[in-house]
Amino acid sequence: MLRTVETVFALMSADPTHLVLSGDVFGPELPAGRVAVRDLRSLLLAPQVSLATRDAVWRELIVRARRDRASQDRAGWRVAAVWLAAPGLRRWTYALAQGFRGDVEDLESQIVEGFLRELDRVDVTDTSLAYRLVRAGHKAGTRLVYAEAAFDGARWAAYRSQTPPEPWGHPDLVLLDAVAADVITLDEAKLIATTRLDGVPIDRVALLAGERTNTVVVRRHRAEHRLAEAIADGWVSNKILTAVLVANGAGV
């Protein structure tokens, strides 16, 4: 899928091309005048380009990619958006493929489809737009990995013995899986592990961090709520960690 996108984009972006933006619109961090989309990957990765500028560029791409469905321009901008995000999408394809028993092409297609669905519905007033789009692709791929694993287990369970499924994993490892799946941040995982699994009082954690206890409590509650939802949806699965969350009121 992504290889096809690269090929199609190369044809669409060859001169003369309509896949051009005006650098003047985005401020001094990008070159003035006409900027071809094919040059944006390297330009947006430059250290002097701020998140605000990257979001402004992505905002313009998203708006153009949502134009009239019958428009040929719309198709070109959608291809351009996937091409621009391809490094991140490819990175997640590789990561998820390590635990995937199906066809990697199907996994990659699912990730791209998740990206494109989010392209049509993401709130363009939000920040970190590229991250939100790629994260949606990753979530779509993760759902396919879990669905394939469940199908494979049901198909072969009657014929061969199996190692215990994922719910028996150590909760620390599951927290790291949740971080990799963008369910919680690494700091949130450390907070949950320290206070829930290691039993360190949360007021002591707050004191060491120089924060108010209530602030830390709220942050942990929000992280646990997302984690509980991910466990319920099957993105993250662990019996021990589920029991810890339920016992402490996070709910699953």
C-alpha positions in Angstrom: 0.0 0.0 0.0 2.6 2.6 1.0 4.8 1.6 -1.8 1.9 2.2 -4.2 1.3 5.6 -2.6 5.0 6.5 -3.1 4.7 5.6 -6.8 1.4 7.5 -7.4 2.7 10.5 -5.5 5.9 10.6 -7.6 3.7 10.8 -10.7 1.4 13.4 -9.3 4.2 15.6 -7.9 6.2 15.6 -11.1 6.3 19.1 -12.8 4.0 20.6 -13.7 2.0 19.7 -10.5 -0.9 21.3 -8.6 0.5 19.9 -5.3 2.0 23.2 -4.3 1.5 25.4 -1.3 2.5 29.0 -0.6 5.3 29.2 1.9 4.4 32.9 2.7 1.2 31.7 4.4 3.0 29.8 7.0 5.5 32.5 8.2 9.3 32.8 8.1 10.1 29.2 9.1 9.4 27.9 5.6 10.7 29.2 2.3 8.8 32.1 0.7 6.9 31.5 -2.5 5.8 28.2 -4.0 6.7 25.2 -2.0 6.1 21.8 -3.7 4.6 19.2 -1.3 7.4 16.8 -2.3 9.8 19.1 -0.5 7.8 19.3 2.7 9.0 16.1 4.4 12.5 17.5 4.8 11.4 21.0 5.4 9.0 20.2 8.3 11.7 18.1 10.0 14.1 21.0 10.2 14.9 22.0 13.8 13.9 25.6 13.3 10.3 24.6 12.2 8.0 24.8 15.2 5.0 22.6 16.0 2.7 25.6 15.3 4.1 25.8 11.7 3.8 22.1 11.1 0.2 22.2 12.4 -0.5 25.1 10.0 0.8 23.1 7.1 -1.2 20.0 8.1 -4.3 22.1 8.6 -4.1 23.3 5.0 -3.5 19.8 3.7 -6.5 18.4 5.6 -8.7 21.2 4.3 -7.7 20.5 0.7 -8.0 16.7 1.2 -11.7 17.2 2.3 -12.8 19.1 -0.7 -15.6 17.9 -3.1 -15.3 14.1 -3.3 -15.7 14.3 -7.1 -12.7 16.6 -7.4 -9.5 15.1 -8.8 -7.6 17.6 -6.7 -9.1 16.1 -3.6 -7.7 12.7 -4.5 -4.2 14.2 -5.1 -4.2 15.9 -1.7 -5.2 12.7 0.1 -2.4 10.9 -1.6 -0.1 13.7 -0.6 -1.2 13.5 3.0 -0.5 9.8 3.2 2.9 10.3 1.5 3.9 13.0 3.9 3.0 10.7 6.9 4.4 7.6 5.3 7.6 7.4 7.5 5.4 7.3 10.7 2.9 4.9 9.2 5.6 2.6 8.0 7.3 2.6 11.4 4.1 1.5 13.1 3.5 -1.1 10.4 6.9 -2.6 11.2 6.3 -2.5 14.9 2.9 -4.1 14.8 4.0 -6.7 12.2 6.3 -8.3 14.8 3.2 -9.8 16.5 1.0 -10.2 13.5 0.4 -13.6 11.8 -1.6 -12.3 8.9 -0.5 -10.6 5.6 1.5 -7.5 6.4 0.0 -5.9 3.3 -3.4 -6.2 4.9 -2.0 -4.7 8.1 -0.4 -1.8 6.2 -3.7 -1.2 4.3 -5.6 -1.1 7.6 -3.2 1.5 9.1 -3.6 3.7 6.0 -7.4 3.4 6.1 -7.4 4.4 9.8 -5.2 7.4 8.9 -7.6 8.4 6.1 -10.7 8.0 8.2 -9.2 10.4 10.8 -8.2 12.8 8.0 -11.9 13.2 7.3 -13.0 13.8 10.9 -10.1 15.3 12.9 -10.7 18.7 14.4 -8.4 21.0 12.5 -8.4 23.4 15.4 -6.5 20.8 17.5 -2.7 20.7 17.8 -0.3 17.9 16.9 -2.3 17.1 13.9 0.2 14.8 12.2 0.5 12.8 15.5 -3.3 12.5 15.8 -3.6 11.2 12.2 -0.7 8.7 12.5 -2.0 7.6 15.9 -5.4 6.8 14.4 -3.6 4.6 11.8 -1.7 2.8 14.6 -5.0 2.2 16.5 -6.6 0.7 13.4 -3.6 -1.6 12.9 -3.6 -2.6 16.5 -7.3 -3.6 16.3 -6.5 -5.8 13.3 -3.5 -7.5 15.1 -5.8 -8.3 18.1 -8.6 -9.6 15.9 -6.2 -11.8 14.0 -4.7 -13.1 17.2 -8.1 -14.0 18.6 -9.1 -15.7 15.3 -5.9 -17.7 15.2 -6.3 -18.8 18.8 -9.9 -20.0 18.1 -8.9 -21.7 14.9 -6.1 -23.8 16.4 -7.1 -24.2 20.1 -8.6 -27.6 19.5 -5.5 -29.0 17.8 -2.5 -27.8 19.7 -1.5 -26.6 23.2 -0.8 -22.9 23.5 1.1 -20.7 25.9 -1.1 -18.6 28.1 -2.5 -15.6 26.2 -1.6 -12.0 26.8 -3.7 -11.4 30.0 -1.1 -13.4 32.0 1.7 -11.0 31.2 3.4 -8.9 33.9 1.5 -5.7 34.5 4.7 -3.6 34.1 5.1 -4.9 30.6 1.5 -4.2 29.9 1.9 -0.6 31.0 4.8 -0.3 28.5 2.5 -1.8 25.8 -0.1 0.8 26.6 2.6 3.5 26.2 3.6 2.0 22.8 -0.1 2.1 21.8 -0.4 5.8 22.8 -3.0 5.0 25.4 -1.0 6.6 28.2 2.3 8.5 28.4 5.5 7.1 29.9 5.2 9.5 32.8 1.6 8.3 33.4 2.7 4.6 33.3 5.4 5.4 35.9 2.8 7.2 38.1 0.4 4.2 37.9 3.2 1.7 38.5 4.7 3.6 41.5 1.4 4.3 43.3 -0.7 1.3 42.3 1.7 -1.5 41.9 4.6 -0.4 44.2 2.3 1.1 46.8 4.0 4.5 47.2 1.6 7.0 48.7 0.5 9.5 46.0 1.1 12.5 48.3 4.8 11.5 48.5 5.0 11.3 44.7 3.4 14.7 44.5 5.8 16.1 47.1 8.8 14.8 45.2 7.5 16.2 41.9 6.7 19.6 43.5 3.0 19.4 42.6 -0.2 19.5 44.5 -1.6 16.1 45.5 -5.0 16.8 43.9 -3.3 17.6 40.6 -1.4 14.3 40.6 -4.6 12.4 41.7 -6.6 13.9 38.7 -3.8 13.1 36.3 -3.6 9.5 37.5 -7.4 9.1 37.3 -7.5 10.3 33.7 -4.7 8.0 32.7 -6.3 5.0 34.5 -9.6 5.8 32.8 -8.0 5.6 29.3 -6.2 2.5 30.3 -9.3 0.8 31.6 -11.1 1.7 28.3 -8.2 0.2 26.3 -8.4 -3.0 28.4 -12.1 -3.2 27.8 -11.7 -2.6 24.0 -9.0 -5.3 23.9 -6.1 -3.1 22.9 -4.4 -3.8 26.2 -5.1 -6.9 28.1 -3.9 -8.1 31.5 -5.8 -9.8 34.3 -3.6 -8.7 37.1 -3.6 -5.0 36.0 -7.4 -5.2 35.4 -7.8 -6.4 39.0 -5.6 -3.5 40.3 -7.6 -0.9 38.4 -11.0 -2.3 39.5 -9.8 -2.5 43.1 -8.8 1.1 43.0 -12.0 2.4 41.4 -10.8 3.0 37.8 -13.4 0.6 36.4 -13.3 -1.6 33.3 
